Amino acid sequence: IQASQYQERAYNMEQLVDAVESALVELESVTLSK
């Protein structure tokens, strides 16, 4: 059970990192377009 919980947590972290990265990219493109 612990192993699958760890995998799930790692997956959630990857999702979080992806979300943050895409948010930063969007922010950069908005800043550059001004």
Secondary structure, 3 states (H helix, E strand, C coil): CHHHHHHHHHHHHHHHHHHHHHHHHHHHHHHHHC
